[in-house]
Amino acid sequence: MNLQHTLAEAQRRLAAASLAYGHGTTNAHDEAAWLVLWQLGLPLDSDLDALATLPVTDEAAQAVAALITRRIETRQPAAYLTREAWLQGVPFYIDERAIVPRSFIAELIADGGFDAWLGEHTTRVLDLCTGNGSLAVLAAMAWPDVQVTGADISADALAVARINVERHRLQDRITLIESDGLAACPGPYDLVLCNPPYVNAQSMRELPAEYTAEPALALAGGADGMDFIRALLRDLPARLSPTGVLVLEIGNEREHFEAAFPQLEAVWLSTSAGDDQVLLLTSESLSALAVQPAPHP
């Protein structure tokens, strides 16, 4: 048995199991590579072609097979099985207490997708709904002069975030606080990052098992997915600096967002998933908004 054969068998089994992906990989081939390399203790960025003939012992092959069986039988995201997820090349600890990190805001931080709205005035950053703390960590890495607050309603998620803050030695620059929305976040903030619960009720009912393995608190956004966002846009103007901006991820809910806030002037930011997943709102646009959201459907 060699690595090529081990990968091929893992991919075959995953493909035959009708699994759902989206927690770091998008297909059976990539998921097999992740799980096999992780189980064998090999770097996840290994050159698979160069290692194709690498011998795999019977014991190691059995361990790989057992891991693939766990993925198939439990339908848990691979990140929960390996206790690790990667975002923009940065490793993060993760377990079932927090949602698996996959925010497209991470791309925008790395690519400077909203740097035009930042400057020397940007010193205080809030990562609201921080989950495992990945966006807070990436923000602190990207902008060495800022202080970051990571806030979440879930004490369990914050415990996971604390592991990642300490792992990346950012305790002096990232503060973690428990907060129901903005309740414990007085500001003022120059930049607010937020990947909130935004999945609408119909979509929640149709989620694959891999997604229902995650905390529902981090996903469910009410009938139209906008419950958290309504409260956020109502409360944020008083907590945002005059030149501050909000970068908000809403996934596939643009139609519901625009129905709820038809008069809001948003800047839609381009990501690998398209131009309708993440938006930017300035302090000026938020303050000008007469917060009269559309009725709940």
N, C-alpha and C positions, 0 to 999 in steps of 0.2 A: 504493500500500500504506500502510495506517495501523496503529496499534497494535491496534485491535480485530480487524482481519483477521489480523494476525500472531499474536495470541493464539489466535484461533479455529483457525488451521491447526496451531499447535503442539499445542493440546489434542486436535484430531482425530487427529493422528499418535500421540500418547502413548496415547490411549484405545484405538486400534486395535492397539497393540503388546503388550497383556496384560502390562504391567509390574506390579511390586510396589512399594507405597509404605510409608510409615511412618518415613521418615528426615527428618521435618520437614513433610511434607505427607501427606494421606491419599487424594488423588484426582488425576486427570489435569488437572482445571481449575487447582487450586492449584499443581501442579507446573509446568504451562505458564506460569503467571503468574510464579513464582519464576525460572525459567530465562530467560524473555523479558526481564523487567525487569532481571535481572542482566546479561545480554548487552548490553542497550541502555544500561547505566549509569544506570538510573533507580532511585530508592529502592524497596525491596521493600514498603513500606507505601503506595505510590502509590494514589491514587484512580483505579481503572481506568476507571470511567465518565467521569470528568472528562478523562481522557487518551485516550479512545477514538479520536478523530480525529487524534491526533498523527501526523504523517507519519513513515514509516519508509523510509529509502533502500533501494535494491536491495542495496547492499553490506551494510547492517545486517541486512536480511532474510535474506541468504545466510548471514551469521554465525549468526543465530538458528537457521536450518535445520540448519546443521552441528552446533550444540550439541545440538539435539534428536536428530539422528542418532547422536551419541556416546552420549546417554542410552539410546537404544533398542538400539544394537548392543553396547555394553559391559555394559549392565545395572548399571552402577555407580550408587550413590546420587547424587542431584543435588549433595549437599554435597561429594562428592569432586570433582565437575566444577567447581564454583564456588570450592572451597577455603574455604568459609564456611558456618557453621551458626548458627542463632539459638536461644537458649534464654531464655525469659522476657524477650524483647526485647533481649537482650544478644548482640552478635556474637562469634563464636569462630572462630579459624582451625582448619581440620581437613584432614587428608589421610589416605591409606591406612594410615598407621602407627598410627592410633588409631580406635576405634569412633566412629561418628557420635553426638554427644551428643543424648539424648532422654529422660533420666531424669525420672520423675514426682516424684522428690525435689526437683527444681527448683521445681515448683509449690508444694510444701509449704514450702520456704524463703521463697518470695515471699509466700505467703498466711498465713504464721504458723501452719502446720498442726501444728507440735509445739512452739510457743513456751511452752506451759504447763509443759513439762518443763525449760525453760531459765531462766536468771536471772543474777544477778551472779556466781554461781559458775562460769558457763560462759565459760572463757577459752581453753581449748585444744581445738581441733577437728581431727579427722582425717578426710580424705576418702580412704578406702581404695578401691583400684581407680580411681584418679582419671582414667585415660584422657587426654583432652585438657585436663584441668584445669578443666572448666566448673563443676562443683559446688564446687570449692575457691574459684574466683573468685566465684561467687554467694554463698557463705557469707561470704567476706571483705567483700563489698559489703553484705550484709544486717546483719552484726554488726561494726561498726567497731572494737570493742574486743578482738576475739579474734585469736589467732594460729592459722593454719591450716597443717597439714601435708598435702600431697598425696602419696600413695604408690602405686606401681604396680610390678609385676614387670617390665614392659616398658620397656627403655631408650628404645626408639623412641617409645612413647606419651609418656614423660616429656619427650622433646625437643619434641613438639608442645605439651604442657602448658606448657613454659617459654615458648614463643612467646606463649601466651595470658596468662600471668602478667605478662610484660613488656608486652604490648599494653595491658593494663589497669593498668599501673604499680603492681603489688601485690607487687613483689619483697621489700619490707620486712616483709610480713605473711604471705606464703605461702612455705613451704619445701617443695621437691620432693625426694623420696628414692626410691631403688630398693629395693623390698622384696618378698620372696616372702611374701605374706600379711602377717602382723604381725611377721615375723621381725626387721625392722629398725625396729620401731615400739614402743619401750618404754613410752610413755605416762608418767604417766596422762593419759587424755583425758576431757574432760567431755561431748563429743559426737562420735560416730563416724557418718559418713555412708558408706554402702556400696552401690554398684550393681554387684554382682559377676557373674562368669560363672555363670549359673544355667539355661541351656537344657539340657533333658534330651537324652539321646542320640537318642531317636526323633525329637524335634523338630529336632535338628541335621541329621539325614538328610533332612528334608523342607523345609529352609529354601530360599526363593527365592534366585536369583542375587544380588540386591541385598544380601542379608545375608551370603552366603558371600564377598562382596567385602571384608567387614570381617575384622579379625584374629580367627581362631577362638579364640585364647587369651582374648579378652574375652567370649566367648559360651558356650563349652562347659563345662557343669557336671557332666559325668559321667552315669552311667546314669539317675539320677533328678534330676539338676540340683543336687544338694545337696553335692557334694564340697567345694567351697570353703567353703560355709557351715558344714559340720561342723567344719572346722579353725578357722574364725573363732569360732564359739561356744565351742569348747574353749579357745581361747587368750585371748579378749577379757577375761574377768573379771579377770585379773591386770593388765590394762592400762587398765581403766576406773576412773574416780574413783567414790567411794561414791554420788555423786548423778548419775553419768554415764548417758547413754542411747545406744543404738544405733538408727539409722534405716536400715532394710534394705529394698532393693527386690528382689522375687523374681518379678516379671512374672506369668506365668500358672501358676506352680508352687505355688500354695497347697496343693493336695492333697498334693503330694510333701513340702512343708515340714511339714505337720501330721502326716504319716505318719512322718517322720524324728524329729520332736520333739513327741510327743503330750502331754507333760506341761508344755510350756513355755507360760507365760502371756504372750501377745503382745497388743499394742494395734494394731488394724488402722486405718490412717489413710485418710481419704477423698481420692481424686484424681479427675481428669476421666475416668480409666479404670475407676473403681469403687472398692470398699472392700477389694479383695483383692490389690492390687499391691505395697503398701508397708506395713511393720509397724514398730512401735517396741518395743524391749525395754529395760527398766531394768536398772541394775547389780544391783539386788536380785533381779530375776527370773532374770537370768543366773547369779548366784552360787548361787541356790537350785536351779538345774537340775542334777540329777545327769546329767552328760553321758554318756548311754548311748544314742546315736542308734540308730534302727532299722537293721537290717542292710541293706546295699545290695541293691537288687532284682536 
